[in-house]
Amino acid sequence: MGPLRKWRRPHTKWRPPVPALRAAILGRTIAMLRRLLGVPRGVGGSLSPHPPTRGGATDPPTPPDLARERSKAVASFYHQPGIDAAAEKPSVRLTPTTMLYSGRSQDGSHILKSARYLQQELPVRIAHRIKGFRSLPFIIGCNPTILHVHELYIRAFQMLSDFPPIQSQGDEGRFCALLRQLLDDHKDVVTLLAEGRECRRHMEDPRSLGPFLDRTLTSRLAMRMLAAHHLALHEDKPDFVGIICTRLSPKRLIEKWVDFARRLCEHEFGNAPRVRINGHVAARFPHIPLPLDYVLPELLKNAMRATMEAHLDTPYNVPDIVVTIANNAIDIVIRISDRGGGIPHELLDQVTQYHFSTAEASAQDPRRGGPLRNLLQLSNSAQAGPMHGFGFGLPTSRAYAEYLGGSLCLQSLQGVGTDVFLRLRHIDGKGESFRI
């Protein structure tokens, strides 16, 4: 018998973990991050694409079952061939003119055509956004609010994909009910993305999050417009075809949001500046009011807040805000001029970045009234809504304007005030129209 040889483990080439193992590792990592961040179980939604029911609580699973459940959930969360295939398809974007002239028919066939288009198109656009969430840095994607929005998109994709082909008016009616449910489920997405601001601390360059937010918010706007347009095709509303107003009056729209912004300002400061509207006040043209219903109140709130904060010593004697309307054959320009002291040079490049806000700094001004004033603001905000938020108003307004073929520009006269120029392309003008 020969000498004993020391046993050695045979050399094997290392192989990457199989998908199930990767999923298990990822699940444990997410669970660890949730514990480190202090997120209780259930906050921000579960990793399962199907949310838990609202009924009574079930018995908690045992640790081995819990690990197996988490592994399956993460595997289904990140490895879905249907989403991957849809994300490779191009989206079919429509011009508002196409939506306008195809929004009516004698026999009502336009309703079924619109529903079938949405049934094919919405899953593709949602898959594009899911792909965008998956491309985020891992630590950003694990942020509870970002993860919750990601889950909302996955759930929407599954609900739309599982819907049977639309063949009849009854199918279309059930599809409308699904659209209303999804619109309601996603109504707080902008707020959720704004609340994810703490994830910027984990990024070397926080500005790199801007393109992702631009694409996510403008895609959301487009999908909401398409869904709202289909639902509105069932309504017989004067001067409207779907969501398109055939005789939009910018003056009336501005006046509506001036009243809204003034009420917020009065709750916040006890007074509000007057607003004068001049220029082409009689202009009327076809356009979509929906994006303006977001942009105009944001711009007016900013102008009123700047005016009041620049005149805290004389809150009942403040200069007017002037809104000028300029209408031409190619686009519409709305200029909002305030006398709020302008934007400091060092902040001019930051005001259109996501999550940048001067609200906290201005709240420290002793002339604002101290703790009692803050208590009144909390009470009033519950009734009238916020005067300022998470630094999403201006960058989102800029993204919307650019998506609609226009622009949002700021001209600051430091020491005097700020002029904001909102430019939107006509949907039936001489130039090329934008696509939704």
C-alpha positions in Angstrom: 0.0 0.0 0.0 1.5 3.2 -1.1 1.9 6.4 0.9 -1.2 8.4 1.7 -1.8 11.4 -0.5 -3.4 14.5 0.7 -6.9 14.9 -0.8 -7.5 17.9 -2.8 -10.8 19.3 -4.0 -10.9 18.9 -7.8 -10.6 22.2 -9.7 -13.9 23.3 -11.1 -14.6 26.5 -13.1 -16.6 29.1 -11.2 -20.0 29.7 -12.6 -22.3 32.6 -12.0 -25.3 31.9 -9.7 -28.4 30.6 -11.5 -31.4 33.0 -11.7 -33.1 31.5 -8.7 -30.0 31.9 -6.5 -29.5 35.4 -7.8 -33.1 36.1 -6.8 -32.6 34.7 -3.3 -29.4 36.8 -2.8 -31.3 39.9 -4.1 -34.2 39.2 -1.8 -31.9 38.9 1.2 -30.1 42.1 0.2 -33.4 44.0 -0.1 -34.6 42.7 3.3 -31.3 43.8 4.8 -31.6 47.3 3.3 -35.1 47.6 4.6 -33.9 46.7 8.1 -31.0 49.2 7.9 -33.3 51.9 6.6 -35.8 51.2 9.4 -38.6 50.4 7.0 -41.2 48.2 8.7 -42.5 45.2 6.8 -45.3 46.3 4.4 -44.2 49.9 3.9 -43.7 50.8 0.3 -45.6 47.7 -0.8 -44.5 44.1 -0.9 -42.2 42.8 -3.5 -44.9 40.6 -4.9 -46.6 42.2 -8.0 -50.0 41.5 -6.4 -50.6 43.7 -3.4 -51.9 42.1 -0.2 -55.6 42.0 0.3 -57.3 44.3 2.8 -59.0 41.5 4.7 -57.9 39.9 7.9 -54.3 39.2 8.4 -53.1 35.7 7.6 -50.8 33.6 9.8 -47.2 34.7 9.5 -45.1 32.2 7.5 -42.3 30.3 9.1 -38.7 31.4 8.4 -38.0 28.7 5.7 -41.4 29.5 4.0 -40.6 33.2 4.3 -37.3 32.8 2.5 -38.8 30.7 -0.2 -41.7 33.2 -0.6 -39.3 36.1 -0.8 -37.1 34.3 -3.4 -40.2 33.6 -5.6 -41.4 37.1 -5.2 -38.1 38.7 -6.2 -37.7 36.2 -9.1 -41.1 37.2 -10.5 -40.3 40.9 -9.8 -37.2 41.0 -11.9 -37.5 38.1 -14.3 -40.7 38.6 -16.3 -40.4 37.7 -20.0 -43.6 39.5 -20.9 -42.2 42.8 -19.6 -38.9 42.2 -21.3 -40.5 41.5 -24.7 -42.9 44.5 -24.4 -40.0 46.8 -23.5 -38.3 46.0 -26.8 -41.2 47.2 -28.8 -41.4 50.9 -30.0 -44.2 53.0 -28.8 -46.7 54.4 -31.3 -47.2 58.1 -30.5 -50.1 60.1 -31.8 -50.3 63.8 -32.8 -53.1 65.7 -31.1 -54.5 66.5 -34.6 -54.9 62.7 -35.1 -56.6 62.4 -31.8 -58.9 65.4 -32.6 -60.1 64.2 -36.0 -60.4 60.5 -35.2 -62.3 61.3 -32.0 -65.7 61.2 -33.7 -67.6 58.9 -36.0 -71.2 58.4 -37.0 -71.4 54.7 -35.9 -69.3 55.1 -32.7 -66.6 52.9 -34.1 -64.0 55.4 -32.9 -64.6 54.2 -29.4 -63.6 50.6 -30.1 -60.6 51.7 -32.2 -59.3 53.9 -29.4 -59.7 51.1 -26.8 -57.9 48.6 -29.0 -55.1 51.1 -29.5 -54.7 51.7 -25.8 -54.8 47.9 -25.1 -51.8 47.5 -27.3 -50.0 50.7 -26.5 -50.2 51.1 -22.7 -48.4 47.8 -21.8 -45.5 48.8 -24.1 -45.1 52.2 -22.5 -45.4 50.8 -19.0 -42.8 48.2 -19.9 -40.4 51.0 -21.0 -40.8 52.7 -17.6 -40.2 49.4 -15.8 -37.0 49.0 -17.8 -36.1 52.5 -16.6 -36.6 51.6 -13.0 -34.5 48.4 -13.4 -31.7 50.5 -14.8 -31.5 52.7 -11.7 -28.5 52.1 -9.3 -29.4 49.3 -6.9 -29.4 51.5 -3.8 -31.8 53.9 -5.5 -34.1 51.2 -6.7 -34.4 49.9 -3.1 -35.7 53.2 -1.8 -39.1 52.4 -0.4 -41.0 55.1 -2.3 -39.2 54.4 -5.6 -39.8 50.7 -5.1 -43.5 51.3 -4.5 -43.8 53.2 -7.8 -41.9 50.4 -9.5 -44.4 47.9 -8.1 -47.4 50.0 -9.3 -46.1 49.9 -12.8 -45.6 46.1 -12.7 -49.1 45.6 -11.4 -50.5 47.9 -14.1 -48.7 45.9 -16.8 -50.1 42.6 -15.5 -53.6 43.9 -15.3 -53.5 45.3 -18.8 -51.8 42.2 -20.2 -54.3 39.9 -18.6 -57.3 41.8 -20.1 -59.0 39.8 -22.9 -59.1 41.2 -26.4 -61.7 44.0 -26.9 -64.4 42.7 -29.3 -67.6 44.4 -28.1 -69.0 47.4 -26.4 -69.3 45.3 -23.2 -65.5 44.6 -23.3 -64.8 48.3 -23.9 -67.0 49.2 -20.9 -65.0 46.8 -18.7 -61.7 48.2 -20.1 -62.9 51.7 -19.2 -63.4 50.6 -15.6 -59.9 49.2 -15.6 -58.5 52.5 -16.9 -60.3 54.4 -14.2 -58.9 52.1 -11.5 -55.3 52.5 -12.9 -55.7 56.3 -13.1 -56.7 56.3 -9.4 -53.9 53.9 -8.4 -51.3 56.1 -10.0 -52.6 59.5 -9.0 -49.9 60.0 -6.3 -46.9 58.9 -8.4 -45.5 62.4 -8.7 -45.7 62.9 -4.9 -44.1 59.5 -4.3 -41.2 60.3 -6.6 -40.8 63.7 -4.9 -40.7 62.0 -1.5 -37.8 59.8 -2.7 -35.4 62.7 -2.3 -33.3 61.1 0.4 -31.9 58.7 -2.3 -29.9 61.6 -3.7 -27.5 61.2 -0.8 -26.3 57.9 -2.2 -25.4 59.3 -5.6 -22.1 60.8 -6.7 -23.9 63.2 -9.0 -27.5 63.7 -8.0 -28.2 65.5 -11.3 -27.9 62.2 -13.1 -31.4 61.3 -11.6 -32.9 64.2 -13.7 -33.1 62.4 -17.1 -34.8 59.4 -15.4 -37.4 61.6 -13.7 -37.9 63.6 -16.9 -38.7 60.4 -18.8 -40.8 58.9 -16.1 -42.9 62.0 -15.5 -43.5 62.9 -19.2 -44.3 59.2 -20.0 -46.8 59.3 -17.1 -48.3 62.5 -18.4 -48.7 61.0 -21.9 -50.3 57.8 -20.6 -52.7 59.8 -18.4 -53.7 62.0 -21.4 -54.3 59.0 -23.6 -56.4 57.2 -21.0 -58.3 60.3 -20.0 -58.9 61.1 -23.7 -60.5 57.7 -24.3 -62.7 58.0 -21.2 -63.8 61.5 -22.3 -64.8 60.3 -25.7 -67.9 58.9 -24.0 -68.9 62.4 -22.9 -70.8 64.9 -25.0 -69.1 68.1 -23.7 -69.4 71.4 -25.6 -66.2 72.5 -27.4 -64.4 69.3 -26.4 -63.4 66.2 -28.4 -62.1 63.9 -25.7 -59.6 65.9 -23.6 -59.0 68.4 -26.5 -60.7 71.7 -26.2 -61.5 73.0 -29.6 -61.8 76.7 -28.4 -59.5 77.0 -25.5 -59.3 80.4 -23.9 -55.9 80.8 -22.2 -57.3 83.9 -20.3 -60.1 81.8 -18.6 -57.7 79.0 -17.8 -55.2 81.5 -16.2 -58.0 83.1 -14.2 -59.1 79.8 -12.8 -55.7 79.0 -11.5 -55.1 82.6 -10.3 -58.1 82.1 -7.9 -56.6 78.8 -6.7 -53.1 80.2 -6.2 -54.5 83.3 -4.4 -56.4 81.1 -1.9 -53.3 79.2 -1.1 -51.3 82.4 -0.7 -53.8 84.0 1.6 -53.8 80.9 3.8 -50.0 81.0 3.9 -49.3 84.8 4.2 -52.6 86.4 5.1 -52.8 88.2 1.7 -52.0 87.6 -2.0 -50.9 89.9 -4.8 -53.4 90.9 -7.5 -52.8 89.4 -11.0 -53.4 91.5 -14.1 -53.7 89.7 -17.5 -53.0 91.5 -20.8 -52.0 90.7 -24.3 -54.1 88.5 -26.6 -56.8 88.0 -24.0 -59.4 87.1 -26.6 -57.4 84.3 -28.2 -59.0 81.0 -28.7 -57.5 77.9 -30.3 -57.6 74.0 -30.1 -55.4 72.7 -27.3 -55.2 70.2 -24.4 -55.8 71.9 -21.0 -54.6 68.9 -18.9 -50.8 69.7 -18.9 -51.6 73.4 -18.3 -53.7 72.5 -15.3 -50.4 71.4 -13.7 -48.0 74.0 -15.0 -50.0 77.2 -14.5 -50.7 76.8 -10.8 -47.1 75.9 -10.1 -45.8 79.0 -11.9 -48.4 81.3 -10.3 -47.7 79.9 -6.8 -44.0 80.5 -7.2 -44.6 84.1 -8.4 -47.0 84.8 -5.5 -44.7 83.3 -2.9 -41.7 85.2 -4.1 -43.7 88.5 -4.1 -45.0 88.0 -0.6 -41.6 86.9 0.8 -39.9 89.9 -0.7 -42.4 92.2 1.0 -42.9 90.7 4.4 -42.6 94.1 6.0 -45.6 95.4 3.9 -47.7 92.3 3.4 -50.8 94.3 2.5 -49.1 96.6 0.0 -47.4 94.3 -2.5 -46.9 94.9 -6.3 -49.1 93.1 -8.8 -48.2 90.1 -10.9 -48.6 90.6 -14.6 -49.5 87.8 -17.0 -49.1 88.5 -20.7 -50.5 86.2 -23.4 -48.9 86.3 -26.9 -50.6 84.1 -29.5 -49.2 83.5 -33.0 -49.5 81.0 -35.9 -46.9 78.6 -34.4 -47.2 78.8 -30.7 -48.6 80.4 -27.6 -46.4 82.3 -25.1 -47.4 83.1 -21.5 -45.2 85.4 -19.6 -45.6 85.7 -15.8 -43.8 88.7 -14.3 -43.4 89.2 -10.6 -41.6 91.7 -8.4 -40.3 89.2 -5.9 -36.6 90.3 -5.9 -35.4 87.8 -8.5 -33.4 84.6 -8.2 -29.9 85.0 -6.7 -27.1 84.4 -9.2 -25.8 81.4 -7.3 -29.2 79.6 -7.4 -30.2 80.4 -10.9 -28.8 77.0 -12.3 -30.4 75.0 -9.5 -34.0 76.1 -9.5 -34.9 73.8 -12.4 -33.3 70.8 -10.7 -35.4 68.1 -9.1 -35.6 68.3 -5.2 -34.2 71.8 -5.0 -36.3 74.1 -2.9 -35.8 77.3 -0.9 -38.9 76.7 1.2 -36.9 75.6 4.3 -34.6 78.6 4.2 -37.5 81.1 3.8 -39.4 79.5 6.6 -36.6 80.5 9.0 -37.3 84.2 8.4 -38.4 85.6 11.8 -40.8 87.9 10.1 -42.9 84.7 9.1 -44.3 84.6 12.6 -42.5 81.7 14.4 -44.0 78.5 15.8 -47.6 79.9 16.0 -47.4 80.8 12.3 -46.2 77.3 11.4 -49.1 75.8 13.4 -51.5 77.9 11.4 -49.9 76.8 8.1 -50.3 73.2 9.0 -53.9 73.7 9.8 -54.6 75.6 6.6 -52.6 73.3 4.4 -55.0 70.5 5.3 -57.8 72.5 3.7 -56.2 74.2 0.8 -53.2 72.2 -0.2 -49.5 73.1 -0.1 -48.0 76.4 -1.2 -44.7 74.7 -1.9 -43.5 71.1 -1.8 -40.4 69.1 -2.6 -38.8 71.1 -5.4 -40.7 69.3 -8.1 -42.8 72.2 -9.5 -40.4 74.0 -11.8 -38.5 70.9 -13.1 -41.7 69.0 -13.8 -43.2 72.0 -15.5 -40.1 72.4 -17.7 -40.2 68.7 -18.6 -43.9 68.9 -19.5 -43.4 72.0 -21.7 -40.5 70.5 -23.6 -42.4 67.2 -24.1 -45.3 69.2 -25.6 -42.9 70.8 -28.1 -42.4 74.0 -26.1 -40.1 75.4 -23.5 -39.9 77.0 -20.0 -37.4 79.8 -19.6 -36.6 82.0 -16.6 -35.2 85.6 -16.8 -34.1 86.9 -13.4 -33.7 90.6 -12.7 -31.8 90.3 -9.4 -33.1 92.8 -7.0 -36.3 93.4 -9.0 -38.2 90.2 -10.0 -38.4 87.3 -12.3 -40.0 86.7 -15.7 -41.1 83.2 -16.6 -41.8 82.4 -20.3 -44.0 79.4 -21.0 -44.0 78.5 -24.7 -46.3 75.8 -26.0 -46.7 74.7 -29.6 -50.1 74.8 -31.3 -51.6 71.5 -32.1 -52.8 72.7 -35.5 -50.3 75.5 -36.2 -47.9 76.0 -39.1 -45.0 74.1 -37.5 -44.7 70.4 -36.9 -47.0 69.3 -34.0 -45.7 67.3 -31.0 -46.7 63.7 -30.4 -48.2 62.1 -27.3 
